[in-house]
């Protein structure tokens, strides 16, 4: 109705990167750009135990970081920032200048072209479907890992820091960030190989070790 993009920010109050991004979105000059071009929705992911229904409704299997930033075309429902949404995991270390540049860039997106470009070559569609299946399988592992973290984060919020395991946090953090990078790399490889005319393409899918508690 207002000819704006939808800006979905999935985060949590306990996360300093989520708090840093929320504060920056409310500070000029970024706040002026966001209010003019975006309809902003904050989604509380709790202690990593909420938000799955939201991310799934946007066609993605999992949120990898707090915060996760999604820019969506409200007409087609397609993700506009699909290729570079993961950088906000480190939001506290992103400058105001970089933030302004990022959100300004998407205000000039050719949404009509995005809506029309819904069909991929058959070979690419097959590859992307396989990558989606791989990501969905790994996402289930990640959600199971989040379930391990949830009681630790809840206890930490209550001031019981002895229940929090930094080793477990780091183990899961490394996996979720590596998985996000690996999936993006697979999609880029698939598009590049199809673009240069390769056929019978075989992608090398990564394998991951079991978690320490598995």
Residue frames as a rotation matrix with the C-alpha (Angstrom) as fourth column:
UNK 1
0.561 0.828 0.000 0.00
0.828 -0.561 0.000 0.00
0.000 0.000 -1.000 0.00
UNK 2
0.791 -0.305 -0.530 2.80
-0.041 -0.891 0.451 2.44
-0.610 -0.335 -0.718 0.83
UNK 3
0.875 -0.474 -0.099 5.16
-0.058 0.100 -0.993 1.18
0.481 0.875 0.059 -1.90
UNK 4
0.272 -0.790 0.549 7.75
-0.962 -0.214 0.169 0.10
-0.016 -0.575 -0.818 0.67
UNK 5
-0.200 -0.429 -0.881 9.94
-0.252 0.891 -0.377 -2.94
0.947 0.147 -0.286 1.15
UNK 6
0.907 0.413 0.080 9.43
-0.209 0.279 0.937 -5.10
0.365 -0.867 0.339 4.21
UNK 7
-0.197 -0.975 0.106 12.38
-0.540 0.018 -0.842 -5.16
0.818 -0.223 -0.529 6.61
UNK 8
0.866 0.449 -0.222 12.23
-0.118 0.613 0.782 -8.15
0.487 -0.650 0.583 8.95
UNK 9
-0.196 -0.921 0.336 14.76
-0.673 -0.123 -0.730 -8.11
0.713 -0.369 -0.596 11.79
UNK 10
0.758 0.388 -0.524 14.94
0.038 0.776 0.630 -11.35
0.651 -0.497 0.574 13.78
UNK 11
-0.318 -0.920 0.230 16.83
-0.165 -0.185 -0.969 -10.84
0.934 -0.346 -0.093 17.01
UNK 12
0.435 0.378 -0.817 16.88
0.703 0.425 0.570 -10.94
0.563 -0.823 -0.081 20.79
UNK 13
0.862 -0.033 0.506 17.42
-0.266 -0.880 0.395 -8.49
0.432 -0.475 -0.767 23.64
UNK 14
0.784 -0.597 0.169 20.22
0.067 0.352 0.934 -10.64
-0.617 -0.721 0.316 25.11
UNK 15
0.311 -0.656 0.688 22.23
0.934 0.345 -0.093 -10.32
-0.176 0.672 0.720 21.87
UNK 16
-0.021 -0.374 -0.927 24.48
0.289 -0.890 0.353 -7.25
-0.957 -0.260 0.126 21.67
UNK 17
-0.935 -0.289 0.205 24.51
0.260 -0.167 0.951 -7.38
-0.240 0.943 0.231 17.84
UNK 18
-0.192 0.949 0.252 20.68
0.910 0.075 0.408 -7.32
0.368 0.308 -0.878 17.81
UNK 19
0.458 0.343 -0.820 20.64
0.724 -0.679 0.120 -4.36
-0.516 -0.649 -0.559 20.20
UNK 20
-0.480 -0.732 -0.483 23.30
0.240 -0.639 0.730 -2.55
-0.844 0.234 0.483 18.16
UNK 21
-0.850 0.197 0.488 21.34
0.494 -0.023 0.869 -2.89
0.183 0.980 -0.077 14.91
UNK 22
0.156 0.981 -0.118 18.03
0.964 -0.125 0.234 -1.90
0.214 -0.150 -0.965 16.53
UNK 23
0.247 -0.133 -0.960 19.63
0.526 -0.814 0.248 1.25
-0.814 -0.566 -0.131 17.96
UNK 24
-0.773 -0.615 -0.156 21.22
0.183 -0.452 0.873 2.14
-0.607 0.646 0.462 14.61
UNK 25
-0.554 0.647 0.524 17.94
0.765 0.148 0.627 1.69
0.328 0.748 -0.577 12.75
UNK 26
0.531 0.784 -0.322 16.49
0.845 -0.458 0.277 4.31
0.069 -0.419 -0.905 15.11
UNK 27
0.140 -0.599 -0.789 19.35
0.382 -0.703 0.601 6.78
-0.914 -0.385 0.130 14.60
UNK 28
0.971 0.142 -0.193 19.77
-0.098 -0.498 -0.862 9.34
-0.219 0.856 -0.469 11.82
UNK 29
-0.464 0.451 -0.762 20.72
-0.842 -0.492 0.221 9.23
-0.275 0.745 0.608 9.01
UNK 30
-0.986 0.051 -0.161 19.77
-0.015 0.921 0.389 5.53
0.168 0.386 -0.907 8.77
UNK 31
-0.548 0.831 -0.097 16.40
0.466 0.206 -0.860 6.02
-0.695 -0.517 -0.500 10.47
UNK 32
-0.132 0.491 -0.861 15.37
-0.580 -0.742 -0.335 8.50
-0.804 0.456 0.383 7.75
UNK 33
-0.647 -0.174 -0.742 16.13
-0.741 0.375 0.557 6.00
0.182 0.910 -0.372 4.98
UNK 34
-0.959 0.261 -0.108 14.37
0.279 0.937 -0.210 3.16
0.046 -0.231 -0.972 6.77
UNK 35
-0.399 0.865 -0.305 11.24
0.227 -0.230 -0.946 5.15
-0.888 -0.447 -0.105 7.59
UNK 36
-0.149 0.310 -0.939 10.95
-0.781 -0.619 -0.081 6.35
-0.606 0.722 0.335 3.99
UNK 37
-0.262 -0.112 -0.959 11.56
-0.898 0.393 0.200 3.08
0.354 0.913 -0.203 2.19
UNK 38
-0.749 -0.131 -0.649 10.85
0.007 0.979 -0.206 0.21
0.662 -0.159 -0.732 4.61
UNK 39
0.477 0.788 0.390 8.07
-0.664 0.032 0.747 -1.19
0.576 -0.615 0.539 6.74
UNK 40
-0.517 -0.855 -0.046 10.04
-0.555 0.376 -0.742 -2.61
0.652 -0.358 -0.668 9.67
UNK 41
0.726 0.686 -0.056 9.01
-0.440 0.526 0.728 -5.64
0.528 -0.504 0.683 11.68
UNK 42
-0.406 -0.830 0.383 11.03
-0.858 0.201 -0.473 -6.84
0.316 -0.520 -0.794 14.67
UNK 43
0.594 0.525 -0.610 10.72
-0.311 0.848 0.428 -10.54
0.742 -0.064 0.667 15.47
UNK 44
0.124 -0.498 0.858 11.77
-0.989 0.007 0.147 -11.76
-0.079 -0.867 -0.492 18.92
UNK 45
0.118 -0.138 -0.983 13.47
-0.425 0.888 -0.176 -15.16
0.897 0.439 0.047 18.59
UNK 46
0.933 0.290 0.211 13.46
-0.298 0.295 0.908 -15.59
0.201 -0.910 0.362 22.36
UNK 47
0.194 -0.879 0.436 16.30
-0.687 0.195 0.700 -17.80
-0.700 -0.435 -0.566 23.52
UNK 48
-0.708 -0.409 -0.576 16.59
-0.703 0.336 0.627 -19.27
-0.063 0.849 -0.525 20.00
UNK 49
-0.815 0.477 0.329 13.31
0.361 0.862 -0.355 -21.12
-0.453 -0.171 -0.875 20.62
UNK 50
0.286 0.927 -0.243 11.03
0.301 -0.327 -0.896 -18.78
-0.910 0.183 -0.372 18.65
UNK 51
0.035 -0.205 -0.978 10.77
-0.631 -0.763 0.138 -17.40
-0.775 0.613 -0.156 15.13
UNK 52
-0.767 -0.361 0.531 10.84
0.108 0.742 0.662 -20.61
-0.633 0.565 -0.529 13.13
UNK 53
0.106 0.892 0.440 7.33
0.791 0.193 -0.581 -20.03
-0.603 0.410 -0.685 11.81
UNK 54
0.648 0.094 -0.756 8.33
-0.183 -0.944 -0.275 -16.57
-0.739 0.316 -0.595 10.58
UNK 55
-0.331 -0.870 -0.365 11.48
-0.653 -0.068 0.754 -17.66
-0.681 0.488 -0.546 8.78
UNK 56
-0.672 0.146 0.726 9.66
0.425 0.879 0.216 -20.62
-0.606 0.453 -0.653 7.23
UNK 57
0.414 0.910 -0.016 6.84
0.555 -0.266 -0.788 -18.36
-0.722 0.317 -0.615 6.01
UNK 58
0.532 -0.322 -0.783 9.46
-0.591 -0.804 -0.071 -16.39
-0.607 0.501 -0.618 4.08
UNK 59
0.921 -0.042 -0.388 10.68
-0.296 0.570 -0.766 -19.54
0.253 0.821 0.512 2.33
UNK 60
-0.081 -0.997 0.016 13.82
-0.670 0.043 -0.741 -20.11
0.738 -0.071 -0.671 4.41
UNK 61
0.264 0.233 -0.936 14.52
0.248 0.921 0.300 -23.12
0.932 -0.311 0.185 6.63
UNK 62
0.369 -0.266 -0.891 16.32
0.929 0.135 0.344 -21.45
0.029 -0.955 0.297 9.54
UNK 63
0.891 -0.259 0.372 17.65
-0.243 -0.966 -0.089 -18.18
0.383 -0.011 -0.924 10.95
UNK 64
0.385 -0.841 -0.379 21.41
0.563 0.540 -0.626 -18.44
0.731 0.028 0.682 11.28
UNK 65
-0.668 -0.737 -0.100 22.20
0.593 -0.446 -0.670 -15.45
0.449 -0.507 0.735 13.43
UNK 66
0.593 0.698 -0.401 20.90
0.803 -0.549 0.232 -12.86
-0.058 -0.459 -0.886 15.82
UNK 67
0.083 0.963 -0.255 20.15
-0.417 -0.199 -0.887 -10.61
-0.905 0.180 0.385 14.19
UNK 68
-0.551 -0.065 0.832 18.99
0.717 0.475 0.511 -12.03
-0.428 0.878 -0.215 10.87
UNK 69
-0.341 0.358 -0.869 18.01
-0.318 -0.914 -0.252 -9.26
-0.885 0.190 0.425 8.45
UNK 70
-0.484 0.293 0.825 15.56
0.775 0.580 0.249 -10.02
-0.405 0.760 -0.508 5.64
UNK 71
-0.575 0.325 -0.751 14.44
-0.463 -0.886 -0.029 -7.52
-0.675 0.331 0.660 3.01
UNK 72
-0.547 0.508 0.666 11.29
0.600 0.792 -0.112 -8.73
-0.584 0.338 -0.738 1.28
UNK 73
-0.916 0.399 -0.037 9.29
-0.277 -0.562 0.779 -7.60
0.291 0.724 0.626 -1.73
UNK 74
-0.647 0.685 0.334 5.75
-0.337 0.136 -0.932 -7.49
-0.684 -0.716 0.143 -0.28
UNK 75
0.162 0.735 -0.659 4.13
-0.962 -0.033 -0.273 -8.20
-0.222 0.677 0.701 -3.65
UNK 76
0.242 -0.134 -0.961 5.95
-0.574 0.778 -0.253 -11.37
0.782 0.613 0.111 -4.69
UNK 77
0.948 0.056 0.315 7.17
-0.307 0.435 0.847 -12.37
-0.089 -0.899 0.429 -1.23
UNK 78
0.658 -0.748 -0.092 10.64
0.517 0.537 -0.666 -12.85
0.548 0.390 0.740 -2.65
UNK 79
0.581 -0.563 -0.588 13.76
0.551 -0.261 0.793 -12.13
-0.600 -0.784 0.159 -0.65
UNK 80
0.975 -0.187 0.122 15.57
-0.045 -0.700 -0.713 -9.10
0.219 0.689 -0.691 -2.03
UNK 81
0.331 -0.903 0.275 18.82
-0.932 -0.357 -0.052 -9.43
0.145 -0.239 -0.960 -0.04
UNK 82
0.987 0.163 0.004 19.25
-0.162 0.979 0.124 -13.19
0.016 -0.123 0.992 -0.51
UNK 83
0.595 -0.796 -0.111 22.93
0.381 0.401 -0.833 -12.94
0.708 0.454 0.542 -1.41
UNK 84
-0.466 -0.857 0.222 24.25
0.215 -0.353 -0.911 -10.83
0.859 -0.376 0.348 1.47
UNK 85
0.493 0.763 0.418 21.92
-0.282 -0.314 0.906 -11.12
0.823 -0.565 0.060 4.43
UNK 86
0.646 -0.193 -0.738 24.37
0.609 0.713 0.346 -12.95
0.460 -0.674 0.579 6.70
UNK 87
-0.293 -0.874 0.387 26.73
0.397 -0.480 -0.783 -10.04
0.870 -0.076 0.487 7.37
UNK 88
0.127 0.432 0.893 24.46
-0.529 -0.732 0.429 -8.71
0.839 -0.527 0.136 10.13
UNK 89
0.686 -0.012 -0.728 25.56
0.501 0.734 0.459 -11.46
0.528 -0.679 0.509 12.50
UNK 90
-0.274 -0.858 -0.434 28.38
0.962 -0.238 -0.138 -9.01
0.015 -0.455 0.890 13.25
UNK 91
0.452 0.622 0.639 26.11
0.693 -0.696 0.187 -5.96
0.561 0.358 -0.746 13.37
UNK 92
0.839 -0.106 -0.534 27.87
0.389 -0.570 0.724 -4.28
-0.381 -0.815 -0.436 16.30
UNK 93
-0.122 -0.983 -0.141 31.04
0.397 -0.178 0.900 -3.95
-0.910 0.054 0.412 14.21
UNK 94
-0.180 0.143 0.973 29.32
0.969 -0.143 0.201 -2.53
0.168 0.979 -0.112 11.10
UNK 95
-0.875 -0.270 -0.401 29.62
0.366 -0.912 -0.184 1.23
-0.316 -0.308 0.897 10.86
UNK 96
0.063 0.894 -0.444 26.78
0.153 -0.448 -0.881 3.69
-0.986 -0.012 -0.165 10.35
UNK 97
-0.182 -0.206 -0.962 28.24
-0.823 -0.503 0.263 4.55
-0.538 0.839 -0.078 6.94
UNK 98
-0.969 -0.188 -0.160 28.23
-0.244 0.832 0.498 0.89
0.039 0.522 -0.852 5.88
UNK 99
-0.559 0.825 0.083 24.69
0.544 0.440 -0.715 0.47
-0.627 -0.354 -0.694 7.22
UNK 100
0.106 0.573 -0.813 23.40
-0.313 -0.757 -0.574 3.46
-0.944 0.315 0.099 5.28
UNK 101
-0.511 -0.387 -0.768 25.05
-0.836 0.015 0.548 2.19
-0.201 0.922 -0.332 2.09
UNK 102
-0.977 0.128 0.172 23.54
0.139 0.989 0.057 -1.28
-0.163 0.080 -0.983 2.56
UNK 103
-0.261 0.965 -0.025 19.95
0.618 0.146 -0.773 -0.19
-0.742 -0.217 -0.634 3.08
UNK 104
0.026 0.209 -0.977 20.14
-0.530 -0.826 -0.191 2.53
-0.847 0.524 0.089 0.43
UNK 105
-0.847 -0.469 -0.250 21.29
-0.456 0.399 0.795 -0.02
-0.273 0.788 -0.552 -2.15
UNK 106
-0.799 0.542 0.262 18.08
0.563 0.826 0.008 -2.05
-0.212 0.154 -0.965 -1.93
UNK 107
-0.072 0.799 -0.596 15.81
0.127 -0.586 -0.800 0.96
-0.989 -0.134 -0.059 -2.32
UNK 108
-0.100 -0.017 -0.995 16.74
-0.881 -0.463 0.096 0.98
-0.462 0.886 0.031 -6.02
UNK 109
-0.716 -0.139 0.684 16.02
0.016 0.976 0.215 -2.72
-0.697 0.165 -0.697 -6.59
UNK 110
-0.650 0.501 -0.571 14.21
-0.711 -0.137 0.690 -3.48
0.268 0.854 0.445 -9.84
UNK 111
-0.539 0.480 0.692 11.25
-0.426 0.553 -0.716 -5.17
-0.726 -0.681 -0.094 -8.18
UNK 112
0.531 0.737 -0.417 9.36
-0.730 0.149 -0.667 -5.61
-0.430 0.659 0.617 -11.44
UNK 113
0.094 -0.604 -0.791 12.33
-0.793 0.436 -0.427 -7.49
0.603 0.667 -0.438 -12.85
UNK 114
-0.809 -0.382 0.446 12.64
-0.587 0.570 -0.575 -9.51
-0.035 -0.727 -0.686 -9.68
UNK 115
-0.073 0.884 0.463 9.01
-0.534 0.357 -0.766 -10.56
-0.842 -0.303 0.446 -9.92
UNK 116
0.685 0.331 -0.649 9.35
-0.726 0.231 -0.648 -11.54
-0.064 0.915 0.399 -13.57
UNK 117
-0.128 -0.858 -0.498 12.61
-0.758 0.408 -0.509 -13.43
0.640 0.312 -0.703 -13.05
UNK 118
0.277 0.349 0.895 10.98
-0.898 0.425 0.112 -16.31
-0.342 -0.835 0.431 -11.24
UNK 119
0.981 0.145 0.128 11.95
-0.084 0.916 -0.392 -19.08
-0.174 0.374 0.911 -13.67
UNK 120
0.085 -0.996 0.022 15.45
-0.714 -0.045 0.698 -20.58
-0.695 -0.075 -0.715 -13.70
UNK 121
-0.120 -0.216 -0.969 16.98
-0.869 0.494 -0.003 -22.86
0.479 0.842 -0.247 -16.35
UNK 122
0.771 0.547 -0.325 16.07
-0.363 0.798 0.480 -26.49
0.522 -0.252 0.815 -15.72
UNK 123
0.152 -0.798 -0.583 19.61
0.481 0.575 -0.662 -27.50
0.864 -0.180 0.471 -14.81
UNK 124
-0.716 -0.417 0.561 19.90
-0.195 -0.651 -0.733 -24.67
0.671 -0.634 0.385 -12.31
UNK 125
0.162 0.869 0.467 16.48
-0.855 -0.113 0.506 -25.42
0.493 -0.481 0.725 -10.82
UNK 126
0.715 0.050 -0.698 17.54
0.108 0.977 0.181 -29.00
0.691 -0.205 0.693 -10.14
UNK 127
-0.304 -0.928 -0.215 20.78
0.499 0.037 -0.866 -27.89
0.811 -0.371 0.452 -8.50
UNK 128
-0.622 0.095 0.777 19.07
-0.517 -0.795 -0.316 -25.27
0.588 -0.599 0.544 -6.36
UNK 129
0.529 0.848 -0.002 16.44
-0.621 0.389 0.680 -27.78
0.578 -0.358 0.733 -5.27
UNK 130
0.448 -0.462 -0.765 19.19
0.497 0.840 -0.217 -30.17
0.743 -0.284 0.606 -4.17
UNK 131
-0.658 -0.703 0.269 20.94
0.210 -0.515 -0.831 -27.36
0.723 -0.491 0.487 -2.28
UNK 132
-0.135 0.712 0.689 17.65
-0.791 -0.497 0.358 -26.46
0.597 -0.496 0.630 -0.59
UNK 133
0.763 0.432 -0.482 17.26
-0.135 0.835 0.534 -30.08
0.632 -0.342 0.695 0.53
UNK 134
-0.073 -0.884 -0.461 20.82
0.649 0.309 -0.695 -30.13
0.757 -0.350 0.552 1.89
UNK 135
-0.712 -0.192 0.676 20.22
-0.236 -0.841 -0.487 -26.88
0.662 -0.506 0.553 3.77
UNK 136
0.285 0.909 0.304 16.92
-0.716 -0.009 0.698 -28.14
0.637 -0.416 0.649 5.19
UNK 137
0.600 -0.140 -0.788 18.63
0.370 0.921 0.118 -31.26
0.709 -0.363 0.605 6.55
UNK 138
-0.480 -0.861 -0.167 21.37
0.620 -0.199 -0.759 -29.21
0.620 -0.468 0.629 8.19
UNK 139
-0.405 0.421 0.811 18.78
-0.503 -0.844 0.187 -26.73
0.764 -0.332 0.554 9.49
UNK 140
0.690 0.669 -0.277 17.17
-0.171 0.522 0.836 -29.53
0.704 -0.529 0.474 11.50
UNK 141
0.128 -0.739 -0.662 20.54
0.842 0.433 -0.321 -30.21
0.524 -0.517 0.677 13.12
UNK 142
-0.725 -0.432 0.536 20.84
0.182 -0.871 -0.456 -26.52
0.664 -0.233 0.710 13.89
UNK 143
0.113 0.846 0.522 17.39
-0.586 -0.367 0.722 -26.36
0.802 -0.387 0.454 15.49
UNK 144
0.718 0.070 -0.692 18.33
0.386 0.787 0.481 -29.34
0.579 -0.613 0.538 17.65
UNK 145
-0.360 -0.912 -0.197 21.46
0.790 -0.186 -0.584 -27.44
0.496 -0.366 0.787 18.65
UNK 146
-0.474 0.280 0.835 19.38
-0.313 -0.940 0.137 -24.37
0.823 -0.196 0.533 19.47
UNK 147
0.628 0.764 -0.145 17.35
-0.180 0.324 0.929 -26.57
0.757 -0.557 0.341 21.81
UNK 148
0.234 -0.655 -0.718 20.58
0.880 0.457 -0.130 -27.33
0.414 -0.602 0.683 23.67
UNK 149
-0.729 -0.591 0.345 21.34
0.448 -0.793 -0.412 -23.61
0.517 -0.146 0.843 23.98
UNK 150
0.020 0.840 0.542 17.86
0.013 -0.543 0.840 -22.46
1.000 -0.010 -0.021 25.02
UNK 151
0.804 0.321 -0.500 18.01
0.477 0.151 0.866 -23.52
0.354 -0.935 -0.032 28.71
UNK 152
-0.147 -0.929 -0.339 21.54
0.988 -0.155 -0.004 -22.12
-0.049 -0.336 0.941 28.95
UNK 153
-0.679 -0.070 0.731 20.44
0.323 -0.922 0.212 -18.74
0.659 0.380 0.648 27.60
UNK 154
0.420 0.893 0.163 17.39
0.112 -0.229 0.967 -18.71
0.901 -0.388 -0.196 29.86
UNK 155
0.598 -0.273 -0.754 19.59
0.801 0.242 0.547 -19.39
0.033 -0.931 0.363 32.89
UNK 156
-0.513 -0.842 0.167 22.08
0.846 -0.529 -0.069 -16.74
0.146 0.106 0.984 31.77
UNK 157
-0.297 0.503 0.811 19.26
0.113 -0.825 0.553 -14.19
0.948 0.256 0.189 31.55
UNK 158
0.772 0.603 -0.199 18.28
0.217 0.044 0.975 -15.07
0.597 -0.796 -0.097 35.12
UNK 159
0.527 -0.659 0.537 21.84
-0.804 -0.592 0.063 -14.34
0.276 -0.465 -0.841 36.22
UNK 160
0.659 -0.280 0.698 22.87
-0.203 0.827 0.524 -17.99
-0.724 -0.487 0.488 36.55
UNK 161
0.497 -0.521 -0.694 26.00
-0.867 -0.266 -0.420 -17.79
0.034 0.811 -0.584 34.43
UNK 162
-0.404 -0.675 0.617 27.37
-0.695 0.665 0.274 -21.09
-0.595 -0.318 -0.738 35.69
UNK 163
0.242 0.600 0.763 24.80
0.123 0.761 -0.637 -22.94
-0.962 0.248 0.110 33.56
UNK 164
0.892 0.077 -0.445 26.14
-0.389 -0.367 -0.845 -21.30
-0.228 0.927 -0.298 30.39
UNK 165
0.343 -0.782 0.520 28.77
0.504 0.621 0.600 -23.23
-0.793 0.057 0.607 28.48
UNK 166
0.304 -0.318 -0.898 30.98
-0.621 -0.781 0.066 -21.01
-0.723 0.537 -0.435 26.34
UNK 167
-0.752 -0.626 0.207 32.38
-0.295 0.599 0.744 -24.12
-0.590 0.499 -0.635 24.64
UNK 168
-0.300 0.732 0.611 28.90
0.749 0.577 -0.324 -25.23
-0.590 0.361 -0.722 23.54
UNK 169
0.601 0.506 -0.619 28.03
0.098 -0.815 -0.571 -21.71
-0.793 0.282 -0.539 22.39
UNK 170
-0.089 -0.740 -0.667 31.22
-0.731 -0.406 0.549 -21.49
-0.677 0.536 -0.505 20.31
UNK 171
-0.772 -0.186 0.607 30.69
0.136 0.885 0.444 -24.95
-0.620 0.426 -0.659 18.84
UNK 172
0.112 0.913 0.392 27.18
0.810 0.144 -0.568 -24.09
-0.575 0.381 -0.724 17.63
UNK 173
0.558 0.050 -0.829 28.18
-0.179 -0.967 -0.179 -20.61
-0.811 0.248 -0.530 16.53
UNK 174
-0.497 -0.829 -0.256 30.96
-0.510 0.040 0.859 -21.97
-0.702 0.557 -0.443 14.34
UNK 175
-0.662 0.291 0.691 28.59
0.556 0.809 0.192 -24.48
-0.503 0.511 -0.697 12.75
UNK 176
0.383 0.924 -0.010 25.77
0.674 -0.287 -0.681 -22.05
-0.632 0.254 -0.732 12.00
UNK 177
0.425 -0.280 -0.861 28.08
-0.460 -0.886 0.062 -19.44
-0.780 0.370 -0.505 10.48
UNK 178
-0.699 -0.714 0.041 29.99
-0.360 0.400 0.843 -22.01
-0.618 0.574 -0.537 8.40
UNK 179
-0.376 0.647 0.663 26.77
0.718 0.656 -0.233 -23.60
-0.586 0.388 -0.711 7.19
UNK 180
0.621 0.616 -0.485 25.44
0.213 -0.728 -0.651 -20.21
-0.754 0.301 -0.584 6.04
UNK 181
0.020 -0.706 -0.708 28.66
-0.734 -0.491 0.469 -19.53
-0.679 0.511 -0.528 4.11
UNK 182
-0.785 -0.375 0.494 28.74
-0.034 0.821 0.569 -23.02
-0.619 0.430 -0.657 2.61
UNK 183
0.036 0.888 0.459 25.15
0.730 0.291 -0.619 -22.85
-0.683 0.357 -0.637 1.36
UNK 184
0.668 0.151 -0.729 25.77
-0.228 -0.891 -0.393 -19.44
-0.709 0.429 -0.560 -0.22
UNK 185
-0.359 -0.889 -0.285 28.93
-0.670 0.034 0.742 -20.82
-0.650 0.457 -0.608 -1.88
UNK 186
-0.600 0.199 0.775 27.04
0.425 0.900 0.099 -23.81
-0.677 0.389 -0.625 -3.27
UNK 187
0.507 0.861 0.049 24.38
0.542 -0.274 -0.795 -21.57
-0.671 0.429 -0.605 -4.81
UNK 188
0.450 -0.420 -0.788 27.01
-0.595 -0.799 0.087 -19.27
-0.666 0.430 -0.609 -6.32
UNK 189
-0.650 -0.724 0.232 28.87
-0.352 0.557 0.752 -22.25
-0.673 0.407 -0.617 -7.80
UNK 190
-0.222 0.660 0.718 25.66
0.668 0.639 -0.381 -23.65
-0.710 0.395 -0.583 -9.27
UNK 191
0.751 0.544 -0.375 24.75
0.159 -0.699 -0.697 -20.35
-0.641 0.464 -0.611 -10.94
UNK 192
0.133 -0.797 -0.590 28.27
-0.737 -0.478 0.479 -19.84
-0.663 0.370 -0.650 -12.25
UNK 193
-0.701 -0.427 0.571 28.56
-0.040 0.823 0.567 -23.33
-0.712 0.375 -0.594 -13.72
UNK 194
0.122 0.827 0.548 25.18
0.761 0.277 -0.586 -23.11
-0.637 0.489 -0.596 -15.43
UNK 195
0.687 0.156 -0.710 25.95
-0.137 -0.931 -0.338 -19.63
-0.714 0.329 -0.618 -16.75
UNK 196
-0.191 -0.845 -0.500 29.09
-0.806 -0.156 0.571 -20.88
-0.561 0.512 -0.651 -18.56
UNK 197
0.251 0.452 -0.856 27.20
-0.928 0.363 -0.081 -23.77
0.274 0.815 0.510 -20.12
UNK 198
-0.830 -0.544 0.118 28.36
-0.553 0.780 -0.294 -26.70
0.068 -0.310 -0.948 -18.00
UNK 199
0.285 0.905 -0.315 26.12
-0.754 0.415 0.510 -29.77
0.592 0.092 0.801 -17.97
UNK 200
0.564 0.015 -0.825 25.85
0.304 0.926 0.224 -32.81
0.767 -0.377 0.518 -15.69
UNK 201
-0.079 -0.601 0.796 27.09
-0.512 -0.660 -0.549 -30.64
0.855 -0.451 -0.255 -12.88
UNK 202
0.420 0.116 -0.900 28.14
0.636 0.670 0.383 -32.28
0.647 -0.734 0.208 -9.63
UNK 203
0.387 -0.246 0.889 28.59
-0.528 -0.849 -0.005 -30.05
0.756 -0.467 -0.458 -6.62
UNK 204
-0.409 -0.605 -0.683 30.84
0.341 0.593 -0.730 -30.97
0.846 -0.531 -0.036 -3.72
UNK 205
0.595 0.712 0.372 28.69
-0.152 -0.355 0.922 -30.86
0.789 -0.605 -0.103 -0.61
UNK 206
-0.405 -0.774 0.487 30.50
-0.651 -0.130 -0.748 -30.29
0.642 -0.620 -0.451 2.69
UNK 207
0.302 0.428 -0.852 30.26
0.429 0.737 0.522 -32.68
0.851 -0.523 0.039 5.60
UNK 208
0.083 -0.186 0.979 30.28
-0.701 -0.709 -0.075 -31.64
0.708 -0.680 -0.190 9.24
UNK 209
-0.795 -0.397 -0.459 31.44
0.038 0.723 -0.690 -33.48
0.605 -0.566 -0.560 12.34
UNK 210
0.185 0.851 -0.491 28.96
0.671 0.256 0.696 -34.51
0.718 -0.458 -0.524 14.99
UNK 211
0.345 -0.004 0.938 28.34
-0.553 -0.809 0.200 -32.10
0.758 -0.588 -0.281 17.83
UNK 212
-0.658 -0.735 0.163 30.10
-0.537 0.307 -0.786 -32.99
0.528 -0.604 -0.597 21.05
UNK 213
-0.486 0.546 0.683 26.81
-0.686 0.245 -0.685 -34.14
-0.541 -0.801 0.256 22.63
UNK 214
0.399 0.678 -0.617 25.61
-0.915 0.340 -0.219 -36.18
0.062 0.652 0.756 19.65
